Amino acid sequence: MISWERSINIKSPLEIDLMREAGRINAEALAAAVATIAPGVKTSELNAAFEAVHQKYGVFSPFKNYPGPYPYPASICTSVNEELVHGIPGDRKLRDGDIVSIDAGTVYQGFVGDMAVTVPVGKVSHATQRLLTITKQALEIAISQMLPGNTIGDIGYAVETYVEDAGFYITRTYTGHGVGRKMHEGPQVPNYGKPGRGMRLREGMTIALEPMVLVGTGDTVVKQDEWTVASADGSLTAHFEHTVAVTANGPLILTAL
């Protein structure tokens, strides 16, 4: 159960600067986890690599001990193949041809950076690489909609149309979200919608955009660990995410190195 702070919190330029630093550290730590990926590596090793960067900066993850069916036990989520989101790092060894989604958060001076990538392990098929490419491009399309005066529906419609035209599916159960002093603030930002509908974007809004794309179905199930969300038919999934600010000069990605 995700704990939502429903209010919309407009950020000042100073707060956005703090979020940029949270995002930069988060991106550095995520890059360390990605650099660890190889066949035979345990998903717990990705978590350890991420936490080593956190220790260097004296920061922490908002994921760890996040409330749910039980406190989330790690600093990142590692979701492999059919697992869409919220996979728990552990003893699972990555295999050649797998894909692994890493969702990562960092708190710096009270502000959160939140991002995700999906990475191939060794050599993957052309079809699998296409899934990753389409999902990453869907995120880029979502970011392009982060303009003052646009609506939440504009973002969702752009993602939904692009993904479905490519022959894939989006989940209607899990969404992007506002982010700031809390990991989950308002507004919720679905990956579907109607143009011109929903809340209008304003300068100073900061949103975690996260297309979640599935190969065979938009339906999902929660696995026995009560956290990991997977495709209902066992088909592959992918997930990319950036925290982005709405500014007068266009979208500002806050989770960039």
C-alpha positions in Angstrom: 0.0 0.0 0.0 1.6 3.3 -1.2 1.4 6.1 1.3 0.3 9.2 -0.6 0.7 12.8 0.4 -2.2 14.2 -1.7 -1.3 17.9 -1.6 0.5 19.6 -4.5 3.7 21.2 -3.3 5.1 24.0 -5.5 8.9 24.2 -5.1 10.9 27.4 -4.9 14.1 27.8 -7.0 16.2 26.9 -3.9 14.2 23.8 -3.3 14.6 22.7 -6.9 18.3 23.2 -6.5 18.3 20.9 -3.5 16.2 18.3 -5.5 18.8 18.5 -8.3 21.5 17.6 -5.9 19.4 14.7 -4.5 18.8 13.6 -8.1 22.5 13.9 -9.0 23.6 11.7 -6.0 20.8 9.3 -6.9 21.9 9.0 -10.5 25.5 8.4 -9.3 24.5 5.7 -7.0 22.2 4.1 -9.6 25.1 4.2 -12.1 27.2 2.3 -9.5 24.5 -0.4 -9.2 24.2 -0.6 -13.0 27.9 -1.0 -13.4 27.7 -4.1 -11.1 25.2 -5.9 -13.5 26.6 -9.1 -15.1 25.5 -12.7 -15.4 26.0 -14.5 -12.0 25.7 -11.3 -9.9 23.1 -11.4 -7.1 20.5 -8.6 -7.0 21.6 -7.9 -3.4 25.0 -6.9 -4.8 23.3 -4.2 -6.9 21.8 -2.9 -3.6 25.2 -3.0 -1.9 26.8 -1.0 -4.7 24.0 1.6 -4.5 24.3 1.9 -0.7 28.1 2.3 -0.9 27.6 5.6 -2.8 25.0 6.7 -0.2 27.4 6.1 2.6 30.0 8.3 0.8 27.6 11.2 0.8 25.9 10.5 4.1 22.4 10.3 2.6 19.8 7.6 2.6 17.1 5.9 0.6 13.4 6.7 1.1 12.7 3.2 -0.1 14.2 1.5 3.0 11.6 0.8 5.6 8.9 2.2 3.4 5.5 1.2 5.0 3.6 -1.6 3.3 2.7 -5.2 4.0 5.9 -5.1 6.0 8.7 -2.4 5.9 10.5 -2.5 2.6 13.9 -4.1 3.4 16.2 -2.5 0.8 17.4 0.8 -0.6 16.5 0.0 -4.2 14.0 -2.2 -6.1 15.3 -4.8 -8.5 12.7 -6.3 -10.8 13.7 -9.0 -13.2 12.1 -9.9 -16.5 8.3 -10.3 -15.9 8.6 -8.2 -12.6 7.4 -4.7 -13.3 8.1 -2.8 -10.0 8.9 -3.3 -6.3 11.1 -6.4 -6.6 13.2 -7.0 -3.5 17.0 -7.5 -3.9 18.2 -10.8 -2.6 20.0 -14.0 -3.5 18.6 -14.2 -7.1 21.4 -14.4 -9.6 21.1 -12.5 -12.9 21.4 -14.6 -16.0 22.6 -13.8 -19.5 19.5 -12.5 -21.5 17.7 -11.2 -18.4 16.6 -7.6 -18.0 16.6 -5.9 -14.6 14.8 -2.8 -13.7 16.4 -0.8 -10.9 14.2 1.8 -9.2 16.2 4.0 -6.8 15.6 7.0 -4.4 17.8 9.3 -2.5 17.0 11.8 0.3 19.3 14.9 0.4 18.6 17.7 2.9 15.0 16.6 3.2 14.3 16.3 -0.6 13.9 13.2 -2.7 15.3 12.2 -6.0 13.6 9.2 -7.7 14.5 7.4 -10.9 14.5 4.0 -12.6 16.2 2.3 -15.5 15.9 -1.1 -17.1 19.1 -2.7 -18.2 20.0 -5.8 -20.2 22.1 -8.5 -18.6 24.6 -9.7 -21.2 23.1 -10.2 -24.7 19.4 -9.9 -25.1 17.1 -10.5 -28.1 16.2 -7.9 -30.6 12.6 -8.0 -29.3 13.7 -7.4 -25.8 15.9 -4.5 -26.8 13.0 -3.0 -28.6 10.9 -3.1 -25.4 13.7 -1.2 -23.6 14.0 1.3 -26.4 10.2 2.0 -26.6 9.9 2.4 -22.8 12.8 4.8 -22.6 11.4 6.8 -25.5 8.1 6.9 -23.8 9.8 8.5 -20.8 11.3 11.1 -23.2 7.9 11.8 -24.7 6.4 12.2 -21.2 9.2 14.7 -20.2 8.5 16.7 -23.4 4.9 17.3 -22.1 6.1 18.9 -18.8 5.3 22.4 -19.8 3.3 25.1 -17.9 -0.3 25.0 -19.0 -0.3 21.4 -20.2 -2.3 18.9 -18.2 -1.8 15.5 -16.5 -4.0 14.0 -19.3 -1.6 15.4 -21.9 1.3 13.4 -20.4 -0.7 10.2 -20.0 -2.2 10.4 -23.5 1.3 10.9 -25.1 2.7 7.9 -23.3 -0.3 5.6 -23.9 -0.5 6.5 -27.6 3.2 5.9 -28.2 3.4 2.7 -26.3 0.2 1.1 -27.7 1.0 2.2 -31.3 4.3 0.2 -30.8 2.2 -2.9 -29.9 2.9 -2.9 -26.1 0.7 -2.3 -23.0 0.8 0.1 -20.1 -0.4 -0.7 -16.5 -3.4 1.2 -15.3 -2.7 0.2 -11.7 0.6 2.0 -11.0 1.4 5.6 -11.8 3.9 8.4 -11.7 3.6 10.9 -8.9 4.6 14.2 -7.5 7.8 14.1 -5.5 9.6 16.5 -3.1 9.9 16.3 0.6 8.0 13.0 0.4 8.5 10.3 -2.2 4.9 10.2 -3.1 3.1 13.6 -3.3 0.3 14.7 -5.5 -0.6 14.6 -8.3 -0.8 11.0 -9.4 0.3 10.9 -13.1 -1.1 7.8 -15.0 0.5 6.6 -18.2 -2.8 7.0 -19.9 -5.3 9.9 -20.2 -7.1 12.3 -22.5 -5.6 15.5 -23.8 -6.6 18.6 -22.0 -8.0 16.7 -19.0 -6.8 16.7 -15.4 -4.7 19.2 -13.4 -2.8 21.8 -15.2 1.0 21.9 -14.8 2.5 25.0 -13.0 6.0 26.2 -12.7 7.6 24.7 -9.6 5.8 21.3 -9.8 8.1 18.3 -9.6 6.9 15.0 -10.8 8.4 11.5 -11.1 7.4 10.4 -14.6 7.6 6.6 -15.0 6.3 4.7 -18.0 5.8 1.1 -17.1 5.5 -1.0 -20.2 4.4 -4.7 -20.6 4.7 -7.0 -23.6 1.7 -9.2 -23.3 -0.9 -7.6 -21.1 -1.6 -4.6 -19.0 -2.7 -6.7 -16.1 -0.5 -7.3 -13.1 -0.3 -9.6 -10.0 1.5 -9.2 -6.7 3.9 -12.0 -5.9 4.1 -14.0 -2.7 6.6 -11.6 -1.1 3.7 -9.1 -1.0 5.8 -6.4 -2.7 6.9 -7.5 -6.2 4.5 -6.6 -9.0 4.7 -8.8 -12.1 2.9 -9.1 -15.4 -0.1 -11.4 -15.0 0.9 -13.5 -18.0 4.6 -13.8 -17.2 5.7 -11.7 -20.2 8.5 -9.2 -20.1 8.2 -5.7 -18.6 10.3 -2.5 -18.5 10.4 0.7 -16.4 12.1 4.0 -16.9 11.8 7.0 -14.6 13.1 10.6 -14.1 12.1 13.3 -11.6 11.3 16.4 -13.6 10.5 20.0 -12.7 8.2 22.3 -14.7 9.9 25.5 -15.4 9.4 28.6 -17.6 12.3 27.4 -19.7 10.9 23.9 -20.3 11.3 20.6 -18.5 14.2 20.3 -16.1 15.4 16.7 -15.4 16.4 16.6 -11.8 17.8 13.1 -11.7 20.6 13.6 -14.2 24.3 13.1 -13.6 
